[in-house]
Amino acid sequence: MVLPLVDEDKPKCFLCHDMFENIEDLQKHQKTVHKDFFEFHEDDQKRQPAPGDVSIF
C-alpha cells in the first residue's frame, strides 16, 4: 500500500490500520479497543533461552 506524503508522519494502528494525530492517541486507542489482544500477548515479552541454546562467553 502506498500512502501519500502527508500521512507518513502520522502513527498507524497495526491491528485495525486507523491513523492518529499523535502517539498518545494511538496508545490510548490500543489500550481500550485492542485491550484483549495485548493482554493475551503479554506473556510473549518474557523471553528466555530455548532448550539447546549455547551461550558464548
Distance bins in CASP14 RR format, pairs under 12 A and 6 or more apart:
PFRMAT RR
TARGET T0000
AUTHOR 0000-0000-0000
RMODE 2
METHOD distances of the structure
MODEL  1
1 7 0 0 0 0 0 1 0 0 0 0 0
1 12 0 0 0 0 0 1 0 0 0 0 0
1 17 0 0 0 0 1 0 0 0 0 0 0
2 8 0 0 0 0 0 1 0 0 0 0 0
3 9 0 0 0 0 0 1 0 0 0 0 0
3 10 0 0 0 0 1 0 0 0 0 0 0
3 12 0 0 0 0 1 0 0 0 0 0 0
3 17 0 0 0 0 0 1 0 0 0 0 0
3 19 0 0 0 0 1 0 0 0 0 0 0
4 10 0 0 0 0 0 1 0 0 0 0 0
4 19 0 0 0 0 0 1 0 0 0 0 0
6 19 0 0 0 0 0 1 0 0 0 0 0
7 17 0 0 0 0 0 1 0 0 0 0 0
7 18 0 0 0 0 0 1 0 0 0 0 0
7 19 1 0 0 1 0 0 0 0 0 0 0
7 20 0 0 0 0 0 1 0 0 0 0 0
7 21 0 0 0 0 0 1 0 0 0 0 0
8 19 0 0 0 0 0 1 0 0 0 0 0
9 19 0 0 0 0 0 1 0 0 0 0 0
9 20 0 0 0 0 0 1 0 0 0 0 0
9 21 0 0 0 0 1 0 0 0 0 0 0
9 22 0 0 0 0 1 0 0 0 0 0 0
9 23 0 0 0 0 0 1 0 0 0 0 0
10 17 0 0 0 0 0 1 0 0 0 0 0
10 18 0 0 0 0 0 1 0 0 0 0 0
10 19 1 0 1 0 0 0 0 0 0 0 0
10 20 1 0 0 1 0 0 0 0 0 0 0
10 21 1 0 0 1 0 0 0 0 0 0 0
10 22 0 0 0 0 1 0 0 0 0 0 0
10 23 0 0 0 0 1 0 0 0 0 0 0
10 25 0 0 0 0 1 0 0 0 0 0 0
10 26 0 0 0 0 1 0 0 0 0 0 0
11 17 0 0 0 0 0 1 0 0 0 0 0
11 18 0 0 0 0 1 0 0 0 0 0 0
11 19 1 0 0 1 0 0 0 0 0 0 0
11 20 1 0 1 0 0 0 0 0 0 0 0
11 21 0 0 0 0 1 0 0 0 0 0 0
11 22 1 0 0 1 0 0 0 0 0 0 0
11 23 1 0 1 0 0 0 0 0 0 0 0
11 24 0 0 0 0 1 0 0 0 0 0 0
11 25 1 0 0 1 0 0 0 0 0 0 0
11 26 1 0 1 0 0 0 0 0 0 0 0
11 27 0 0 0 0 1 0 0 0 0 0 0
11 28 0 0 0 0 0 1 0 0 0 0 0
11 29 0 0 0 0 1 0 0 0 0 0 0
11 30 0 0 0 0 0 1 0 0 0 0 0
12 18 1 0 0 1 0 0 0 0 0 0 0
12 19 1 0 1 0 0 0 0 0 0 0 0
12 20 1 0 0 1 0 0 0 0 0 0 0
12 21 0 0 0 0 0 1 0 0 0 0 0
12 22 0 0 0 0 0 1 0 0 0 0 0
12 23 0 0 0 0 0 1 0 0 0 0 0
12 25 0 0 0 0 0 1 0 0 0 0 0
12 26 1 0 0 1 0 0 0 0 0 0 0
12 29 0 0 0 0 0 1 0 0 0 0 0
12 30 0 0 0 0 0 1 0 0 0 0 0
13 19 1 0 0 1 0 0 0 0 0 0 0
13 20 1 0 0 1 0 0 0 0 0 0 0
13 23 0 0 0 0 0 1 0 0 0 0 0
13 25 0 0 0 0 1 0 0 0 0 0 0
13 26 1 0 0 1 0 0 0 0 0 0 0
13 27 0 0 0 0 0 1 0 0 0 0 0
13 28 0 0 0 0 0 1 0 0 0 0 0
13 29 1 0 0 1 0 0 0 0 0 0 0
13 30 1 0 0 1 0 0 0 0 0 0 0
13 31 0 0 0 0 0 1 0 0 0 0 0
13 32 0 0 0 0 0 1 0 0 0 0 0
13 33 0 0 0 0 1 0 0 0 0 0 0
13 34 1 0 0 1 0 0 0 0 0 0 0
13 37 0 0 0 0 0 1 0 0 0 0 0
13 38 0 0 0 0 0 1 0 0 0 0 0
14 20 0 0 0 0 0 1 0 0 0 0 0
14 26 0 0 0 0 1 0 0 0 0 0 0
14 29 0 0 0 0 0 1 0 0 0 0 0
14 30 0 0 0 0 1 0 0 0 0 0 0
14 34 0 0 0 0 1 0 0 0 0 0 0
14 37 0 0 0 0 0 1 0 0 0 0 0
14 38 0 0 0 0 0 1 0 0 0 0 0
15 26 0 0 0 0 0 1 0 0 0 0 0
15 29 0 0 0 0 1 0 0 0 0 0 0
15 30 1 0 0 1 0 0 0 0 0 0 0
15 33 0 0 0 0 1 0 0 0 0 0 0
15 34 1 0 1 0 0 0 0 0 0 0 0
15 35 0 0 0 0 0 1 0 0 0 0 0
15 36 0 0 0 0 0 1 0 0 0 0 0
15 37 1 0 0 1 0 0 0 0 0 0 0
15 38 0 0 0 0 1 0 0 0 0 0 0
15 41 0 0 0 0 0 1 0 0 0 0 0
16 26 0 0 0 0 0 1 0 0 0 0 0
16 29 0 0 0 0 1 0 0 0 0 0 0
16 30 0 0 0 0 1 0 0 0 0 0 0
16 33 1 0 0 1 0 0 0 0 0 0 0
16 34 1 0 0 1 0 0 0 0 0 0 0
16 37 0 0 0 0 0 1 0 0 0 0 0
17 26 0 0 0 0 0 1 0 0 0 0 0
17 29 0 0 0 0 0 1 0 0 0 0 0
18 25 0 0 0 0 1 0 0 0 0 0 0
18 26 0 0 0 0 1 0 0 0 0 0 0
18 28 0 0 0 0 0 1 0 0 0 0 0
18 29 1 0 0 1 0 0 0 0 0 0 0
18 30 0 0 0 0 0 1 0 0 0 0 0
18 33 0 0 0 0 1 0 0 0 0 0 0
18 34 0 0 0 0 0 1 0 0 0 0 0
19 25 0 0 0 0 1 0 0 0 0 0 0
19 26 0 0 0 0 1 0 0 0 0 0 0
19 29 0 0 0 0 0 1 0 0 0 0 0
20 26 1 0 1 0 0 0 0 0 0 0 0
20 27 0 0 0 0 1 0 0 0 0 0 0
20 28 0 0 0 0 1 0 0 0 0 0 0
20 29 1 0 0 1 0 0 0 0 0 0 0
20 30 0 0 0 0 1 0 0 0 0 0 0
20 33 0 0 0 0 0 1 0 0 0 0 0
21 28 0 0 0 0 0 1 0 0 0 0 0
21 29 0 0 0 0 0 1 0 0 0 0 0
22 28 0 0 0 0 0 1 0 0 0 0 0
22 29 0 0 0 0 0 1 0 0 0 0 0
23 29 0 0 0 0 0 1 0 0 0 0 0
23 30 0 0 0 0 0 1 0 0 0 0 0
24 30 0 0 0 0 0 1 0 0 0 0 0
24 31 0 0 0 0 0 1 0 0 0 0 0
25 31 0 0 0 0 0 1 0 0 0 0 0
25 32 0 0 0 0 0 1 0 0 0 0 0
25 33 0 0 0 0 0 1 0 0 0 0 0
26 32 0 0 0 0 0 1 0 0 0 0 0
26 33 0 0 0 0 0 1 0 0 0 0 0
26 34 0 0 0 0 0 1 0 0 0 0 0
27 33 0 0 0 0 0 1 0 0 0 0 0
27 34 0 0 0 0 0 1 0 0 0 0 0
27 35 0 0 0 0 0 1 0 0 0 0 0
27 38 0 0 0 0 0 1 0 0 0 0 0
28 34 0 0 0 0 0 1 0 0 0 0 0
28 35 0 0 0 0 0 1 0 0 0 0 0
29 35 0 0 0 0 0 1 0 0 0 0 0
29 37 0 0 0 0 0 1 0 0 0 0 0
29 38 0 0 0 0 0 1 0 0 0 0 0
30 36 0 0 0 0 0 1 0 0 0 0 0
30 37 0 0 0 0 1 0 0 0 0 0 0
30 38 1 0 0 1 0 0 0 0 0 0 0
30 39 0 0 0 0 0 1 0 0 0 0 0
30 41 0 0 0 0 0 1 0 0 0 0 0
31 37 0 0 0 0 0 1 0 0 0 0 0
31 38 1 0 0 1 0 0 0 0 0 0 0
31 39 0 0 0 0 0 1 0 0 0 0 0
32 38 0 0 0 0 0 1 0 0 0 0 0
34 40 0 0 0 0 0 1 0 0 0 0 0
34 41 0 0 0 0 0 1 0 0 0 0 0
35 41 0 0 0 0 0 1 0 0 0 0 0
35 42 0 0 0 0 0 1 0 0 0 0 0
36 42 0 0 0 0 0 1 0 0 0 0 0
37 44 0 0 0 0 0 1 0 0 0 0 0
38 44 0 0 0 0 0 1 0 0 0 0 0
38 45 0 0 0 0 0 1 0 0 0 0 0
39 45 0 0 0 0 0 1 0 0 0 0 0
47 53 0 0 0 0 0 1 0 0 0 0 0
48 55 0 0 0 0 0 1 0 0 0 0 0
49 55 1 0 0 1 0 0 0 0 0 0 0
END
